[in-house]
Amino acid sequence: MSAPKMPSTPAVLALRAAKVEFTPHFYNYEDRGGTAVSSRELGVDEHAVVKTLIMQDEAAKPCVVLMHGDRQVSAKALARHMGVKRIEPCKPEVAERHTGYRVGGTSPFGTRRKMPVYLEQSILDLPRLFINGGSRGFLVSLQPQALVTLLQPEQVTVAIES
């Protein structure tokens, strides 16, 4: 069996346009499996797999939150940091409208709508990270600094143990 063909997702196109070096990784996607499945399938630490969460404040203003796969976002801490009353995950169909990606294949690169990005600060301490490449069952690995270069995220400390 030959290796899967590199998908031409908006994320891959954005990474190539920015001349970011990345390595594609394919795995068998499982519904609701999340980073536990992708890290197991790829044989990497779940802490190095970064999930892309689409959240919104009380005014339904969306944002992207990048978090370690083995951690959760403290909504209270993030809302406090953002100066809003509350922050919550978008419903899947709303997240898909904002990003252009199906849930389970959401990448922070090449989203349909430009949104503020919040990055858990400790992600930048990773030697290399794995993040969705814009399709279910497809991650890309890259240097953490690429997130800063491409996304200009605001760094936050809002992780809580899963």
Secondary structure, 3 states (H helix, E strand, C coil): CCCCCCCCCHHHHHHHHCCCCCEEEECCCCCCCHHHHHHHHHCCCHHHEEEEEEEEECCCCEEEEEEECCEEECHHHHHHHHCCCCEEECCHHHHHHHHCCCCCCCCCCCCCCCCCEEEEHHHHHCCCEEEEEEECCEEEEECCHHHHHHHCCEEECCEEEC
